[in-house]
Amino acid sequence: MGIADRLFGSARDRFGKEVAARVRAVDAVARADYDPVEFQVVVQGARGGEPSIINLETVFRETQGAPAGVRRAAIGRLVDIAALPPTPDHWDDVRATLRPVLRPIPADPKFDLVSRPAGPYLSEMLVLDTPSAMRYAARTDLKRWEVSAEEAFATAHRNMARTVTTSLDEARRREGSAEPIRLTDNGDAYLTSLPLVQGWLATMHRLAGARPLAFPISNNTLLLAYETDDAAALAKAFEVAEREWRESARPISPAPLTVDDEGAVVLYQPAHDHPAHAAVKHAQILLAMDAYGPQTEYLRAIAGPGDPFPAALKGFRSPEGAEVTAASWADDETSLLPAADVVAFPKHNEKMLLIPWTVVAEEARLTPAEGYHPARYRVGEWPDADVMERMRKLAAEAAEAARGQG
C-alpha cells in the first residue's frame, strides 16, 4: 500500500467517496452513502421511496489512468443519474418508454435489474427511455407497477419494433456483401437491441438474400455483415468486430447473432468446412470466457465451506491452430462445471484424460444446475469405471474421425 492509500484510502475508496460527495450536493437527494463492500453509492431521494443504487465498478475501471478531466466528466454522468426524477409509480406512465437492451451477463445472480437470458452468453435487460437519460428497470419497479417481467419485455419489444425502418433500408443496399457496415447509436435509437426484435434478422435475411451477421460490439455500435463464401471479406468482418469489441469501454459481443431456418435468433454457427468456421469459433470462445470469467470470480468470492467449487473455463490453442475451451472435473470434490468443448479429468501421476463435452454430457447425464447463467453443471465424484472406459473409447473414436476429416 502506498502513502496515498494509507492517508486517503485506496483509489477505489477515493473514487466512491468522491461520487457520494457530489451526489449529496444534488437538490433531489436527501442522502447518499458510499458502500465500499459492494462498491456502490446508495441514494435516498428527497421524496422518499425505495433508495436507488449507483454501481461504480464499470465507470471506475473505464477511468483508471485517465486524465482528471475525463474522470470528473464520468463522475458527472453518475451524478446526473441521481438527479433524475423518480421512476413513475404507475404502469401507464412508463409502458411507452420501455426498451429492451442487449448486455453482458451480470455476474451476481442477485443483481436487482430486470434481466433474462439472451442466448448462452448474453442477457436482455429493460430500460426506460426518458428525455434526459436511459434508466434500467429493477425488479422492485415491476412489483410497484404490478406487471410481470414477461409483460414488461413484450411491451418493450413492441415499442422497439416501431424503430427498425432505417436499418431495413440499410439491408436493401447491401446485396449480400460481407463488408461490415457500422450502425452507430445517437443515444436513443437502441441499435444494438435490433437483433432482439422479433422478425428483424429474418427480414434482413429475406431482403439481402443472405444470412445476416449482426455483431453487437458495444452499447452504441452494431456491425452488420452477411454470410458469404468470400473468406477474405469474412475475415475482415471478424477482425473489425474483435478489434472494436476489445477497444470498447462497454463491450457486448465479438461474436455475431443471426437467424436460423426456423426464424429463431441464435449465435452464428457455420458448417465445419465453411471459411468462417475458425473465426466464429475464436469469437465465441472470447464471448464465453468473457461471460464465465466474472461469474467464476463472483462464485468463488461468495463460496463458503461445503459449497461446490466453481471450475474455470479455459481456452487453448493446438499446435495446428485449432481453438477449444476446457473445464476440469476433479474426482475429490463437488464442482460446478462451465459448459466447454472438452472436459479434463486430471489424475495424479497419470496423463490427463480429455473427453469431448458432448460425450461427457451424454454418458454422465449432465444437466444444468438451477440459477446459473451462463450454465453450470453440478458434478461430484467421477462416473463409475465402466462409464469412464466407455467415454475414453468414444473420445478416441472422435479424435480418429477428426484426424480423418483433416
N, C-alpha and C positions, 0 to 999 in steps of 0.2 A: 504494500500500500504506500503511495506517495504522500508527500507532505500535504498536498491539496486535499487528498482523500481523508487524511487524518483530521485536518482542520475543518473541512467543509462537507465531508461525506463523499460518497462515490459519485462518479459522473451521472449514473442513473438517478441517484437521490437528488442531486442538484437540479437535474432536468425536471424531475417530478415536482419538486418544491417550487421551481420557477413557474411551471404550468399552474399549480394550485394557487400561487400568489396572484397571478394575472387573472385567473378565473374569479377569484374573490372580489376583484375590482369591478366586475360586471354588475350592473344595476339589477338584472333579473335573477341574480344569485344571492341566496341567503347564507350559504355555507359551502365551502369546498375543502375536502380533506384528502391529503395525499396518502395512499396506501402503499408502502414500499414492498410489502409481501406480494401483492397482486400486481404491482406496478401500474397503478391506475389512480385517477382522481375521482372521488365520489362527490357529486354535485347535488345540492339541495336547492331547488328553485324557491324564489321568494313567495310563490303562490302555493307552496306545499306540494303534496302528492308524492309519488314514488321518486326517489333520487335517481339521477342518471349517472352513467359511468363513462368516463373518458379513458380508454385504454391507450397506454403510452408506448408500448413496445415497438410498433411499426415505425412511428414517427421518430422515436429515439434512434433506432437503427439507421433510418434514412438520413439522419442529420449528423451522425457521428463523423467527426473530422471535417464537417462542412464549415464554411465561414460563419461568423457570428450573425451576420445579416440573414443568411439562409435559415439558421436555427430560429431566430426571432420570428421570421415570417411563418415558419412551420408551427411554432407555438401559437402565433396569432390565429392560425386556422383552427387549432384546437379550441382556443378561447371563443371563436365565432360559434362553435357548436354549443357551448354553454349559453351563449346569448340568444340562441334560437327560442322562439316561443314554445310553450309546452306542446307535446303531441296531443292532438284533439282527443277528446274522450269518447266521441261517438263515431260509429262506423260510417254513417252517411257523410261525415265531414272528411274522411280520409280515403274512401274507396277509390275515388278518381285519381288520387295521387300515387297509388301503389305501382311499383315496377319490380320485375324480377332482375336479379343481377347474378352473374356467374363469378364465383370466387374460389380461392383455395379453401381446403377443408380446415375449419377451426380445430386446433389440436386438443383443446379442452372440450369434452362432450357436454360439460355443464354450461358452456357458453350460452348466454341468455338470448342471443339474437335468433330470430326465426331462421332455420336452416334445414335443408333436406338434401340428400344425395343427388348429384347430377352426374351420374356415371361413377366409375370406381374411384376416381381420384379428385373429383371436384365437387363443390357444393353450390346450391342455389339458395340465395337469400332474398329477403324482401326489403325494399327501401321506400321511403316516402319522398317523392319528388316535389319539394317545396320551391317557391320562387327564389329563396335565398341560399338553400343548400340541400344536399341529399342527406337523409337521416335513415339509419337502419331501424327496422321494426323489431321489437323484442317480444318474447313470449308473454311478458306481462301486458303488452299492448293488446295482444289477441284476447286475453282474458277480459280486459277492460272493454274492448269492442264487442265481446260476446260472439266471436266468429272462430271457426276452426282454421288451422293452417291451410287445409285443402281449399277452403273457400277463398281465403286471402290470396293464395297463389293463383287460383283460377281467375280471380279478379285482376290481379297484376298482369297475367298473360293476356287477357282481353284488352287491357289498356295498352300494352306493348304492341299488340298486333296492329294497332292503328298507325304505327310509325315506320312501317317497313317499305314504303313505296320507293324511297330513294335507293335503298340497297338493291331492290329488284331491278331498277333501271341500270345499275352497275352490272348486274348479271347479264342483261341483254347485250351489253357492249363487249363482253369478254370472249365469247365464242370459243370456249373450251381451252384457252391458254392457261398454262401453269404459272405464267409470270405473275407474281403476287402483287395485288393492289392493296393499298393501305387505306382503311376506313378509320379516320381519327375522330374521336368524340369531342364535341364542342362543350361538353359539360351536361347536356340534358338529352342527348339522343340515345344513350344506353346501347351503343352499337355492339359491345361485346355480349349483350344479352340476346341478340338476334337469334343465335342458334337454339335458344330455349323456346322460341315462339313456334307453336305447332304449325307444321307445314312450310316454314320458311326455307329450310335446307332442301326439302323435297321440291319446292317451287324453283329454287335456284338450279337444281338438277335438271328439271324439265326445260327451263328457259335457256340454259347454257349448253345443254346436250352433253354434259359431262358431270361426273360426281364432284360436288363442291368440297373443298378442303378449307374449313374455317378455323383459323388459328386465333384464339382469344389471348393475345400476347399479354395484355395488361388491362387495367380497369378502364383505359381510354383508347386502346388500339386493337383493331381486328384486322388481321391479314387474310385476304381471300385469294385462293388459287383453285385450280381444278385438276382432277386426275388426268394423267396423260402418260404415254409411253416414252415421252421425251425425258430421259434420265437427267440431262444437264439442267433442264428447266425445273424439275422436281428438286434436284439437289440445291438449286439456288433458293427455292421457296423455303426449304427446311433450314438452310443456313441463315437466311434473313430472320426467320422466326426464332431460332435459338439465340442468335446474337441479341436481338431486341428484347427477348424474354430475360436473358441474363442481365442486360443493362437497365431494365425497368425497375423503378422504385416500388411498384406494386404489381409484380408479375402474377400471371394466372396460369398459362399453359404454353409450352413449346410444341405440344402435340395437337394435331388438328382434329376437329369434330367433323363428322359427315353424316349421311343418312343411309340406312340400309335399304334392302329391297322392299321391306315392309313399311318404310317411312319413319322408322324409329331413329332418333338421334343417338349416334354411337361414336366412340373413338375410331378413327380411320384405321382399318386393318387390311392391307392389300394381301394378295396371294404371295407365297414364299418366293416365287420367281419374278415378282414384279420389281421393276427398277427402284421403286421407293421403299422396298421392304426394310433394308438396313437403316435408312434414315428414320423411318417410322419407329422401328424398334428402339433406336437411340433416343428419340424424343419421348417415347412412352416410358423408358427407363428413367429419364430425367424427371418426368412428371411423377412417377410412382415414388421415387426416392424423396422428392420434394414434399409429397404428402405423408409418407411413412416416417420421415426423419423427425419432424416436430412431434408427431404422435408418440414415437418411441421415447423421446426425451421426456415428454409430459408423463407418460405412464410410468416410466422408471422413477421420476421425481415423486410421484404420489404413492408408489407401491409400498406396502407395509409387510411385516412378517407374515409368511404364508401365502402372499399373493403370487399369482403366476408371473414368471419372468417375461417381460416384453422383448422378444427377439427383434434384432435389427434387420432391415432389408439392405443387402449389399450388392453392388454392381461389379461385374467382372468382364474382362475382355480376353478372349482366347488369343493365342499366337497368330491365328488366322484372321483375327479381327472381329469375330462374332461376339456380340454382347449378350449377357444374360444377367438376371438377378438371382440371388440365392438367399436362403434363410437356414439357420442351423437349428436342428431338433436335438436337444440334449436328452440323454437317456436317464439322467438322475434328478430331473426337476420338472415341474409343471411349467409350460411355456405358452405364450401367445404368439403364434407364428403369423407373420405377414404373408400374403399371397406372393409367390415368387415363381420364377421359371424352374428353379431347381431347389430341392431340399437336401441339405448336407447332414449326414449322420456321423458326427465325429466320435472316434473311439481311441482311447489311449494306446499308443504304440502300434496302431494299425492305420492302413491307408484309409482316408476318409471316403465314405460311400456317398456318391452323388446320384440322386434319382430325380427324374423329371416330376414336376409338381402334379401333372395330370395322372401319373402312375400312383403317386402317394395319396392323392385325394381319393382316387377310386379304391385302392386296396386298403387304405387305413380308414376309409369312410369319414373323411374330414368334412365338417360342417361349420359354417361361420358362427362364431360366438356372438351373442346379442350385444348390441350397444356400441359397436365399433365401426367407424367409417374413416379411412379405408378398412376393409375387412380384416379380421384376425381370427385365428383358429386355435382353440384351446387343445393342447396335447399334453400327455404325461409320459409314461414310460414308452419305449419303442414297442411297436407291434410284436406279436409272437414270432418265434424263429421261422416258422414256415411262411408267414407273410413277408418277413424281411427277405427270405431267399427268393420268393416269387417276385418281389419288387426288384431285387438285384438282377434277375434274369430278364425281366421286362426292360430294365434300364439298359442292359447290354444289347438287347434286340433293337431298342430305339437308337442307340449310338451307331450300331451297324447299318441300320436303314439310313441314318443321316449321312454316314460316310458314302453310302451308295449313291445318294442323291447329289452329293458334292462332286 
